[in-house]
Amino acid sequence: MKSLDRSYRTLSLEQVAPGTVVLTLDRPDRSNAMTNEMFVELERAALDLDQEDELRVIVLTGAGAAFCAGYDLADADGLADLGAIAMLNQQERAARALVAVRSVRVPVIAAVNGAAAGGGLALALQADIRLAAPEAKFNAAFVRIGLTAGDLGTSWLLTRLVGPAVASEIAFTGRMVHAEEAERIGLVNSISAPGALLADALALAERIVENSPGGVQLSKRALHANLEIGSYAAAIELENRGQALLTRSSDMPEALAAFKEKRRPVFKGE
């Protein structure tokens, strides 16, 4: 993949299996805290990867003991001194990076290996699926530093995952949500055994890669779009168009032929 040739200072990319790329936040000495440089690189990496036709799944994780500690407070001293437009530019730079991650056409699996705080929680929420290590923990730390949990999509995504009452309590208190509670309330899909997080994420990625690329991508598109569509009829219309489109691809006839011939299908995503 051409995207893997690009050098980054705050991230690393590795193709670990055909179609599967691990994207690692790589500032372990700062608990992978976000900087403007990271926002720019994260947006660039997501946009570049989205152009890779052979890409099937992205696994997003953090180097070292943390997933992401949120915005690096060492860079935050000057925020209060920015003018309104400069602060808006700052906010939009960060938001573009996270939107780019969420908007990648293939599934994104967050392998949350440690603390995901503030913007780190927001980043984990951008993923389609979240797996957690036993030591993973989450908090909407914004209110603890004089900011709002209405940041980087947190208020929209967290509410849809855990419900408005639970999201409100997490947002208003800024308390820590540990892995077991995160699984119970639906913030994460599952908790891995100690040391097994990345292996579990890659095993899940492998199961996704086995399926029709077009089917997976249009499934993601439908799931995302129908979170925002206000009626059942509109959702059905979108689904109908997706199914009609996929019957024109080579993968559906291949799946039917493989079923009849009692073999595994060979999908091409064409």
N, C-alpha and C positions, 0 to 999 in steps of 0.2 A: 504494500500500500504506500502510495506516495506521501500520505500524511505522516507516516512514521519517520520520514526522512527529515522533517522539520525539527530544529533544536529548540528546546524550551528551558527556561531557567527555574520555573516554579512547578512544572509538570513533567511527567514522563509517560510515554506511550509504548506499549509492547503488544505485538500480536502473539498471543499465547497458543492459539489454535486457529485453523482455517475459519475465517469469519468473525473471530472473537478478539477484541482488543481490550486490554486493561489500561485505563487512564488513571494515573496515580497523582494525587496532590503531593508535591515533593518539597515541602519545607518542614521537615520533621523537627528541626531545632526550634521552630515557632509553632508547633502543633498544627502545621499546615494552615495557619491563619492567612486570610485573604488580603492581598494588596492590589493596588491598581494594575501592577504588572500581571498578577495572576488573573485578574478579570479579563484583561486583554488576551492573554494566552489561552484562557479557558474558552472564550468565545471563538478565537481563531481555530483551536483544536476541534471544537464541536462542528463548526462550519466546514472545516476541511474533511473531517471524518464522514460527514453527511454526504459528501460527494463520492465516497468510495463505494462502488457498486457491489464489491465482494464482501463488504461489511455486513454482519448479521446481528451482532450484540456488542454493547459496550459495558464493561464492568468498571465502575467508578469506586475508588477507594483512596485511603490516605497512607502515606509513608509513616513508619514509626508507630507510636502508641495512640495517636489521635486520628480521627477522620478529618475534622476541620473545626478549629476553634472560633470561626467567625472572622469578622474584620479585625485585622491586626491593629490593636489599640496603640501600638507605637506610631502608626500612621494617622491616628485619629485626632491628634492634638490640634491640627489646623482646621478641622471641619467647621467648628463654630465661627471661624473667621471668614469663611467663604461667603461671597455674595449669593443672592438667591439663584441666579442663573448658573453660577459655578457649582453650587451645591446640587442643582438639578442635573447638570452634566455628570457630576460624580455619581449620583444615584442611578442615572440611566446607564452609565458605563457598567456598573455592577449588575443591573437588571438585565442588560443585553446578554451578559455572559451566562446567567442562569437560564434565561429564556432559550438561548442557543442549545444548552444541554437538554432541556425538556423537549425541544423541537426536533431533535435528531430523529430521523424517520424509523430507525431501528430501536428495539427495546434497550433501555438503560437499567442496569442492575446496580444499586448502591450496596457495596459491601462495607457496612459501617463498623469499622474496627475499633473505635474508641469514641471519644467525646465528639458530638456534633452540636455545637452551640451557636445560637444566633444565626448568622449567615450560613454556618455549617449545617444547621437544621434545615434552613431554606434550601441549600444545595441538595441535601438528601431527599427532600420532598420533590425535587424535580424528577427523580428517577421513577420509572414505572413500577419497580419492585425494590424493596429494601430487605436485605438480610443483615442480621446483627451478630456480632461477637458477644459473648457473655459480658464483657466489660464495656459494651457500647452504652452511651447515655446521651440524652437529648435535652436541650432546653431552649426556650425562646427568651434569650437573655436580654432582649432589647430594653425592656422596662427597667432593668437594673442599671442601665447606663443612660437613662433619660431619653430613650427613643421608643418607637412604637413597633409592636409586632406586625403592623401593617407594612411589611418590608419584604421585598424580593419574592413576592408570591406566597409568603407564609400564611397570611390571613385567609387566602382563598383555598390553598391546598390542604392545610392542616384541618380546616373545618370539614372538608369533604372526606378526609380520611377518618377522623375520630369523632365527628359530630360537633355541633356548635357549643354545647355546654362544656365538654371536656376541653375543647380548643380554647374556650374563654378562660377556664381555670389555669391552663398551662400558660396562656399568654399574659394573664393579669398578675400571676405570682412569679413568673420567671423561674419556677422550681425545676429541679432535675427529674427527668423521667428515665428510669433505668430500664435495662433490656427486657426484663420480665414483664414490667408494666407496659412497655412499648408494644410487645407482642400481644398482650391481652386487649389493649384498646385499638389495635389495628394499625398502629404507626409503623410496625415492621411485620413482614410476612412470617419470619421464623428466626429463631436463635440457633446459631451453630454451636457445636461442641468446641471446647477450647482448642485453638489452633487450626480449626477446620473451616474457617469462614471463607477464605479465598477458594479452597477446593469445592465448597458447596456452591459458591457463586459460579464457578466455571462449569460444574456439573449441570446447574440450571441452564447456563448459557448453551451448553451442548444440546440439551433437550430442545431448546428453542431453535438452534441451528438446524436440527433435523427436519424441521417443518418448511413448508413453502415460504420462501422469502416474501413474495407478494402478499400472501395470506397474512403473514405476521405483520407486515408493514401497514396494510390496510386495516387490520384489526386495531393496531395502535392508533391509527388516524381516526377510526370510528369511536374508540373509547375516549380519546381526547376531545373530539368535536362534540360528542353527545354529553359531555359534562357541561357544555356551554349552551346547548340547544334547549329551548324552553318548552318543547312539546314532543310527545310520543310520535306524532305523525311526522314531524321533521326528522326525528331519529330514524324512523323506518325508511323514509325516503333516502337518507344518506346510506343506510345499510343496503338497500336495494341496488343503488348505483355501484357500490363496492363489489357486491356479488356479481353483478352483470359484467363489470370490468374484468374480474378475475377469470370468468369463464372464457375470456378471449386470450388468456395466457397459456403457455405450454405446460404449466405445472399441474393444472387440474386434470387434463387428459392423462398426464403421466401418473398421477396418483391413482386414477381409476384403473389404468393398465396394470400398475404394480399390484393393486389389490386383487385383480383377477388372476395375475400370474404368481401370486403368493411370494412377492419379493419386496425389498425396500425401494421406495421411489427415489429417483435421482432428480432433485429439483434444480432448476437453472435460474429461476427468478426472471424469466423472460415472458 
